Amino acid sequence: MTESFRRDGEYENEQNPYQGAQQQYSATPVNPEWPPPPAHQPAYAAQPEAPADKKKRTRGPLALLAAVAIVAAAIGGGTAYGIQELTHKDETVAATTTSVVPSSKKGDIAAVAAAVSPSIVEVKAALDSGSSTGSGVIITSGGEIITNNHVIAGASSIQVQTSDGKTYTAKVVGTDSKKDLALIKLENASGLKPASLGDSATVDVGDSVIAIGSPEGLTGTVTSGIVSALNRDVTVSTDESQGRQQQQQGGGWPFEFGGQQFNGDTGSSTTTYKALQTDASLNPGNSGGALIDMNGNIIGINSAMYSASSASSSDAGSVGLGFAIPINTVKSDLATLRAGGSDN
């Protein structure tokens, strides 16, 4: 009510162009002998003010529409800028991955190794003909671990040792021999540190990387290098007996690359996948371990490496020819592995 009374008061103070005429002709008694009213009507002189006032009122909505258009253009421009930035490689990495190491330690090998090592394990598989040793990457705090299929193929039992020295029994959840991947699960495990899975699509040739695994049973071994090439066609044996036979002769799991066979004969049962090539030192036992970028994200699972152990002593050891399954391949296969894998 107060607000409405104030509005009435405001209009009372304004000059009404019709008010004078109304008072002149209605408040005074009418006498037929008086002269007629003047021909002109002064009150109408102010009449053009009404349309002018109306124009002023219409400017508000027009101005508002113009402002909205400007804001919309600004938002549209900002959206385009955002899309442009997100499609840039660096921004894409920031949007899809995290930095495991502090920003001040980015690119520091020691810092990356310290941050990621708790997520890397040693995998020992008991076989009818002996044993197999490889590595694995923890992907859940409850003990899900990614490794190579050839590390655990044909195992009667699996033991896993974490970086703090604890030993767990593991069961196979699912395998995919065509991608040389396997998912195992630790029994009665909790509170483990899962690795950060990166984006292998953002990897470039020349990027610095480190590898962590258990070569020759040396748990937690760290090596470094670069990404040497992308999308290499690597053919590995899927024949368990064929692969084990070659391993027992002192080599790694047999594979084929560039028309040449390494670590022995791959046999007739093989599979081919696209891999990242690295010169980071890899040796038998690194299989299933992690290839890591300098932010501490896993970009690949080490799977095939040439180790000239059967050559002369001067040539023995890693020759800088290693391959890793891109982590995006692993992520796309996780649902299948959790459901038992494609081999069942």
N, C-alpha and C positions, 0 to 999 in steps of 0.2 A: 504494500500500500504506500509506503513512504516513497518508493522509487517512482510509482505512478504519479504521486502528487508533485514530485520534483519535476517531472516532465511537463505537467500542466503549467507549473510556474514558469518554466523556461519559455514556453510559447506565449505566455501573457506579456513578457517583456519585449517580444518581437513586434515590430511595426507591421500591422496588417493594412495593405493598401486599400482595402474595402471598408476599413473601420470608420474613417472619416465620413464617407458618404452615407454609411448606415446611420451614424449618429445624427448627421445633418437632416436626413429625410425621415427618420423614424422617431427620433426623440422630440422634434419640434412639432407643435400642432399645425395642421394643414389649414391654410386660409386661401380661399379662391381668389382674393384680390391681390395676393402677392404675385410678383413676376415669376414666370416659369424658371426652372433651374437652368443653369448655364448649359450651352450646347455641348461643350466638351466635358469629359469626365476625367479629372486629374488622377483619380485612383487607378485608372487603367494604365497610366504611364509606367508603372512598376511591373506590369504584367509579364514582360519578357524575362524577368528574373526567374519565374517559375520554370520555364524550359531550361534556362542556364543551370538552375539548381538540380534539375533532373539529370542534365548531362554529367554534372559532378558525381551524382550517385552512380551513374552507369560506369564511370571510370573504375570504381572499386572492383567489380567483377572482372572487367577487362584486364585490369592490372593483375588481378589474382590469376587469371588464366595465363597471362604472359609469364608470371613468376613460376607457375606450375610447369609451363613448357620449358623454361630455362632450367628448372630443377631436374625435370625429366631428361633433358639433354645432358645435363651434368651427370646424372645417374647412369644414363646410357653410355656416356664416355667412360665413366669409371668402371662400368661392367666390362666394356671392351678392353680397357687397360688391365683389369684383373685377369681376364681370360688370356690376354697376351702374356702376362707375367707367369701365370700358372702353366702355360704350355712351354715356357722356357725351361731348359733342363734343370738349372739350379733350383728354381721355384718348385718344380715338380718333385724333386728329391725332398725338399723341405716339407712339401705337403703330404708325401706318402711314406716317409721314413723319419726316424728320430735319430738324435745324436746320443749315443750311449756314453760317450766321454764328455767331460766339460769342454766348453768352447775354447778355453785357454790351452787345452791339451789336444785339440783336434789335429790329427796327423802325427801324433806322437805314438810310435810303435809300442813303447812300454805301457803307455796309458791305455791303449786299445787292448793290448794283451791282458792287462790286469782286469779290465772291465768285462771281457768276454770269456776268459778262461774258466770261470765258474760254470759256464753253460756248455762246456765241452767235456765229454766223457770218454773213457776207454771201454771198448766192447770186446769181450772174450767169449767166443762161441766154442763149445765142446762138440767135436765131430767124431764120427765112427773111426775115422782114419787119423785123428789127431786133434788139432785145435786151430782156430783162426783168431787173429787179433786185428781189430780196427778201431774206429772212432765213431762218435755220434754227437748230435747236437740236441740239447734239451729245448723243447718248444712249449712245454707247459710246466707249471710249478708242481703238478701232480705226477710228473715223470714220463710224459710222452717224449720219445726220442726218435729223431730221424737219423738213419744210417743208410749204407748201401745194402742192397739185397745180397750181393755176393759176400758180404761180411758175415751174415747170419744164415745163409742158405744151407739147409741140411743139418742145422744145429740141433742137438739133443737137449742142450741147456745153454742159457746165456747168463753171463755175469757182467755187471756194469760197475765200474769204479768211477766215482765223481772226483772233482778236483780236490776235495777235502779228505780224500782217502777212504770214504765210506763205500762199501760194496753192497750191491743190490742184485737180486734175481730179477730177470726180465722175461717177459713173454712176448711172442710175436703177435702183433695186432693185425697187420696186413702187409702184403708184399706186392711189388710191381716189377717183375724181372725185365720188362721191356724198357723201363726207365731206370733200372738198377736202383730202385728205392725200396726201403722197408721202414715200417713204423713199429717200434717196440715200446712196451710199457713196463716201468719199474713197479715192483710190488712193494706196498707199504711205504711209498715215498710221498713226501709233502714238503712244501716250503722251498723247493728248488728254484734256481734262478733261470727262467727261460731266456733264450737268446732273442734278440730283436731281428726279425726277418726283414731284409731290405727289399729293394726293387732292382732286379738284375737288368731290367730294360733301360736303366739310366747309366749303366756301366759303359765306359769308353776304353778303347785301347790306350794303354799307357797309364791308366789309373793305378795308384799304389794300393797294394793289398797285403794282408798277412794271412798265414795259414796256421791253424792250431790243430794238433792231433797227437797220435801216439805211434810215431814211426818206430818199428822194431820194439814196441812195448815201452818206449820212453814217453810216459804220460805227460801231457801238457807241453809238448815241444812246440816252439814258436819259430816260424820262418817268415821271411818277407820277400816281396818282389813286386811285379806289375802284372796287369792284364795284358797278355801278349797278343791275343786275337779273340774274336767273337764268332759264335755260330760255327764252331768246328764240328764236322761230322765224325763222331767217335763210335766205333763198333766194338762192343764187348761181348764176351762169351756169356751165354745164359745156361750153359751146360755145367752143372755143379761139379760133376766128376772131372770134366776137362779142366776147369779152372783150378780145382784143388790139386790136380796132378801137376800143373805148372807151378803152383805156389810151393809145393813140396820140393821142387827142384831148385828152389832158392830165388825165384822171381816173384813179381807181383801178379795181380790178376791179369790174364792176357787180354789185350785189346788191339784194335787195328785203327790206323790213322794214316791218311795220305797214301793208301795202297801198301803200307808196310805193317807187319805184325810185330808187336812188342810183347815182351814177357812170355814168349812161346806161342803156340798155335791156339787160335781162338776156337777152332773146331767148326762144326757145321751149324750149330745152334747159336745164333748171335742176335743182337739187337743194336740199332744205331740211334743215337740221340744227338741233339745239338748241345755243344758244351762251350764253356769259357776256357780259354787256354791261359796258363800262367807259368811264369818262370820261377815262382816261389818254390823252394825246395820241398819236394814231396817224395816220400819213400813208403814201402810197404808198412801198413799200419796207419797211414794217413787217410785211408779210404773211409768215407763216412764222416770225416771231420769237416771243419768249416773253412771257407774262404771268405775273408772279412774285409770290408772297406774301411777307410780311415775314420769313419764316424762310429765304427763299432757294430755295423749292421752286417748280418750274414747275407752274402750275395751269391754263394754257391756251396754245394756239397762236393767235396773232393772225391773223385771216383776212379780216375785212371792216371797212372804215372809210370814213366819208364825209369826203372832202376837197373843199371847195368851190373848187377851183382854177380852174374855168371861170366862177366868179362874179366880181363886182367885187373889186378888190384889197383893199378893206376887209373883205370876207367870206372871203377866201381862207385856206386852211390848215385845220387840224383844228377841228372844231366839237364835240368831246367825244362823238362817237357812234362807238364802236368795238366790235367783237365778237371773241370768241376761242372756238375749239373747245375744250371741256373736256378736260383732260389724261386723264381716265378714258376718254373716247372714243378718244383716241390709243392708250392702253395696250391697250385691248381689240382694236384693229385692227392691232397690231404684227405678230402672227403672220401675218395675211393679207398685209400689206405685204412681209414678209420672204420670203413664198412667191411674190411677183410681183404681188400686189395683186388687187383684184376687177375691174379693168378688162381683165385678160388672159383 
